[in-house]
Amino acid sequence: MPNLSIIIPTHKRPNILKKCLEHIGVQTVRDDLEVIVISDGPCNESKKICTESRLGVPLKYLEIEKSQQGVARNKGAEIAESSRVLFIGDDIFLAPNACEVHLQAHRKLSNQNVNCQLSIVNCRSAVLGYTTWDPDLEINPTMQWLEKSGWQFGYPQLKKYANNYIPKSVQERFTYTSHISLPRDIAREHPFSENVSLYGWEDIEWGKRLKEHPLKLFYQPEAKAMHHHPLTHKDSLARMETLGRSIHHFPDIGRKPKGVKRLGYEITAFLPTMSGKHRKAFLRGLKSKEDL
């Protein structure tokens, strides 16, 4: 019986998926793992990579009709055999000891739960690992800005919470499904929303529901991974515009700028800075839905 089920949604990126799997194949706790790859839409090359895999790790491959990542993750959680699941993306390359660190963190937190003054249910925890750009990529100024600003990953904001719980008041902002582990039963009880048609905000919406479970989020930066996803400036602005459009689908997460915050976006959007250009793109997407 595995101790950790790694769930990987993928969509027609067989070469990246292959590298992702190769990093799993050299994990220090390989014997404790199982891998579940969910292809969001059929892909013969991805299927071949998985069915012919020689990772030395049990691997399940499932194809679903094209939908979106949330559906794929839910399918993976349904067939996971371990009591814990690790969600990553197909472009996330885990460090060799990343899974070991995740398991160690869960065992440590489970031991703390035994002595917890609250009920064990109220002490359940998810573990967030650390992710940064793959240094093999040409990391351009836009990618650097995305990481520092928090629009891609907000890890610079989490330094003070290293090896500790992220405050409940903000934890949903950091529930990154590209590198997070949690009890399988909670992933099943609180599935990802499956009625999402546009990219963006799914993590925060899911994280908000987990917080209310309640589930605590523990930041473990020693569980490291690299994000192999090059982004041009044009790509980043298009992504930001999509985020502006998609936020209308998530009225309950409290992330849509209003009042003074909206005014700040409107003003800075005139600036020829990285932040100004991205806020301008975000507002363009936001207003495209408001004008309908």
C-alpha positions in Angstrom: 0.0 0.0 0.0 1.5 3.4 -1.0 1.9 6.2 1.5 1.6 9.0 -1.0 -0.4 9.2 -4.2 0.9 11.8 -6.7 -1.9 13.1 -8.9 -0.9 14.8 -12.1 -3.4 16.3 -14.6 -2.0 16.7 -18.1 -3.2 18.0 -21.4 -1.2 17.2 -24.6 2.3 17.9 -23.2 3.9 14.5 -23.4 7.5 15.8 -23.4 7.0 17.9 -20.3 5.1 15.0 -18.7 7.9 12.6 -19.4 10.4 14.9 -17.6 8.0 15.3 -14.7 7.8 11.5 -14.3 11.5 11.1 -14.5 11.9 13.3 -11.5 9.4 11.1 -9.6 11.4 8.1 -10.6 14.4 9.2 -8.6 12.5 10.1 -5.4 14.2 8.9 -2.2 11.0 7.3 -1.0 10.1 5.8 -4.4 8.8 2.6 -2.7 6.2 4.6 -0.8 4.6 6.2 -3.9 2.1 5.7 -6.6 1.6 8.0 -9.6 -1.8 8.8 -11.1 -1.8 10.6 -14.4 -5.1 12.0 -15.6 -5.1 13.1 -19.3 -7.6 15.9 -19.8 -8.6 14.8 -23.2 -7.0 11.9 -25.2 -3.3 12.0 -26.1 -1.7 9.0 -27.7 1.8 10.1 -26.9 1.1 10.7 -23.2 -0.6 7.4 -23.0 2.4 5.6 -24.5 4.8 7.3 -22.1 2.7 6.2 -19.1 1.9 2.7 -20.3 5.5 2.0 -21.2 6.9 3.7 -18.1 9.8 2.0 -16.3 9.9 4.4 -13.3 9.9 1.7 -10.7 6.8 3.4 -9.3 3.3 2.1 -9.8 1.6 4.3 -12.3 -2.1 4.6 -13.2 -3.1 6.3 -16.4 -6.6 7.5 -17.1 -8.1 9.5 -20.0 -11.2 11.7 -19.5 -13.1 13.8 -22.0 -11.6 17.3 -22.3 -12.9 19.4 -19.4 -10.4 21.1 -17.1 -7.8 20.4 -14.3 -10.3 20.3 -11.5 -12.2 17.4 -13.0 -8.9 15.6 -13.6 -7.8 16.1 -10.0 -11.1 14.8 -8.7 -10.8 11.7 -10.8 -7.3 11.1 -9.5 -8.4 11.5 -5.9 -11.2 9.0 -6.5 -8.8 6.2 -7.5 -5.9 7.0 -5.2 -4.9 4.2 -2.9 -2.9 6.1 -0.3 -4.3 7.9 2.6 -2.5 11.1 1.4 -2.4 12.7 -2.0 0.1 15.1 -3.6 -1.3 17.3 -6.3 1.3 18.6 -8.8 1.2 19.9 -12.4 2.8 18.1 -15.3 5.3 20.9 -15.5 6.4 20.6 -11.9 9.8 18.8 -11.4 10.1 17.6 -7.8 13.5 17.6 -6.1 14.7 14.1 -5.2 13.7 14.3 -1.6 10.5 16.3 -2.0 8.1 13.4 -1.4 10.1 12.3 1.6 9.8 15.8 3.1 6.1 15.9 2.5 5.6 12.5 4.3 7.9 13.6 7.1 5.8 16.8 7.6 2.5 14.9 7.7 3.9 12.4 10.2 5.1 15.3 12.4 1.8 17.1 12.2 -0.1 13.9 12.9 1.9 13.4 16.0 1.1 16.9 17.1 -2.6 16.1 16.5 -2.5 13.4 19.1 -1.8 16.0 21.8 -4.0 18.7 20.2 -6.4 20.3 22.6 -8.9 20.5 19.8 -10.4 17.5 18.1 -8.2 15.7 15.6 -10.6 16.8 12.8 -9.9 20.4 13.6 -6.2 19.8 13.5 -6.1 18.3 10.0 -3.4 19.8 7.8 -2.3 20.2 4.2 1.4 20.7 3.4 2.5 23.3 0.9 5.9 22.8 -0.8 8.1 25.4 -2.3 8.2 26.0 -6.1 10.3 28.3 -8.2 11.2 28.6 -11.9 13.3 25.9 -13.4 16.8 27.4 -13.7 17.2 25.5 -17.0 14.7 28.0 -18.5 15.6 31.4 -19.7 14.0 33.3 -16.8 13.0 36.7 -18.3 12.1 39.9 -16.4 8.4 39.1 -16.7 8.8 35.7 -15.0 10.9 37.3 -12.3 8.2 39.9 -11.7 5.5 37.3 -11.6 7.3 35.4 -8.8 8.2 38.5 -6.8 4.7 40.1 -7.1 2.8 37.0 -6.1 0.8 36.9 -9.4 2.4 33.5 -10.2 3.5 32.2 -6.8 3.6 34.3 -3.6 6.5 32.4 -1.9 8.4 35.6 -1.1 5.5 36.5 1.1 5.7 33.2 2.9 9.3 33.3 4.2 8.2 34.3 7.7 5.9 31.3 7.9 8.6 28.7 6.9 8.1 25.4 8.8 4.9 26.8 10.3 1.2 27.3 9.6 0.1 30.0 7.3 -2.4 32.3 9.1 -6.0 31.2 8.5 -7.0 34.7 7.4 -4.9 34.4 4.2 -4.2 30.7 3.7 -6.6 30.2 0.8 -4.4 32.6 -1.3 -1.5 30.1 -1.0 -3.4 26.8 -1.6 -1.3 26.1 -4.7 -2.5 22.9 -6.4 0.8 22.7 -8.3 2.5 21.4 -5.2 0.4 20.5 -2.2 -0.4 17.4 -0.2 -3.3 16.6 2.0 -5.4 13.7 3.4 -7.1 11.8 0.6 -10.4 11.8 2.4 -10.5 15.6 2.6 -9.7 15.8 -1.2 -12.6 13.5 -1.8 -15.0 15.3 0.6 -14.1 18.7 -0.9 -13.6 18.2 -4.6 -12.5 20.9 -7.0 -15.3 22.9 -8.7 -16.1 21.2 -12.0 -18.2 24.0 -13.6 -15.2 26.3 -14.4 -14.7 27.2 -18.0 -11.9 29.8 -17.7 -8.4 29.6 -16.1 -7.8 31.2 -12.8 -8.9 31.4 -9.2 -9.8 27.7 -8.8 -7.1 27.2 -6.2 -8.3 30.1 -4.0 -12.0 28.9 -4.2 -10.9 25.4 -3.3 -8.6 26.7 -0.6 -11.4 28.8 0.9 -13.6 25.7 1.3 -10.8 23.7 2.8 -10.2 26.5 5.3 -13.8 26.3 6.4 -13.6 22.5 6.8 -11.5 23.4 8.8 -8.1 22.5 7.4 -4.8 24.2 8.3 -2.1 24.9 5.8 1.5 24.2 6.8 4.4 25.7 4.7 7.3 23.3 4.2 9.9 25.0 2.0 12.3 22.0 2.2 9.9 20.2 -0.1 11.2 21.8 -3.3 10.2 21.7 -6.9 10.9 23.5 -10.2 8.3 25.0 -12.4 9.2 24.3 -16.1 6.8 26.7 -17.8 8.4 29.5 -19.8 6.3 32.6 -20.2 6.8 35.5 -22.6 5.6 39.0 -21.7 2.8 38.6 -24.2 1.8 35.2 -22.7 1.7 36.8 -19.2 -0.5 39.7 -20.3 -2.9 37.3 -22.0 -3.0 35.2 -18.8 -3.7 38.3 -16.8 -6.6 39.3 -19.1 -8.1 35.8 -18.6 -7.8 36.2 -14.8 -9.8 39.4 -15.2 -12.5 37.6 -17.1 -12.6 34.5 -14.9 -12.9 36.3 -11.5 -16.6 37.0 -12.3 -17.1 33.2 -11.8 -15.9 33.4 -8.2 -17.8 36.1 -6.4 -17.4 34.5 -3.0 -13.6 34.6 -2.8 -13.3 38.3 -2.2 -10.6 38.9 -4.8 -12.4 41.2 -7.2 -11.0 44.7 -6.7 -13.6 47.2 -5.5 -13.7 50.7 -4.2 -10.3 52.2 -3.3 -8.5 49.0 -4.5 -10.3 49.2 -7.9 -9.3 52.9 -8.2 -5.7 52.0 -7.4 -5.8 49.4 -10.3 -7.3 52.1 -12.6 -4.5 54.6 -11.8 -1.5 52.3 -11.9 -2.8 50.8 -15.2 -1.6 54.0 -16.8 2.0 53.5 -15.7 4.4 51.9 -18.2 5.7 49.6 -15.5 5.5 45.8 -15.3 2.8 46.1 -12.7 0.9 48.8 -14.6 0.9 46.8 -17.9 -0.4 43.7 -16.0 -3.1 45.6 -14.2 -4.2 47.1 -17.4 -4.6 43.7 -19.0 -6.4 42.4 -15.9 -8.8 45.4 -16.0 -9.4 44.8 -19.7 -10.5 41.3 -19.0 -12.6 42.4 -16.0 -14.4 45.1 -18.0 -15.1 42.8 -20.9 -17.4 40.8 -18.7 -18.8 43.8 -16.9 -19.9 45.3 -20.3 -21.9 42.3 -21.3 
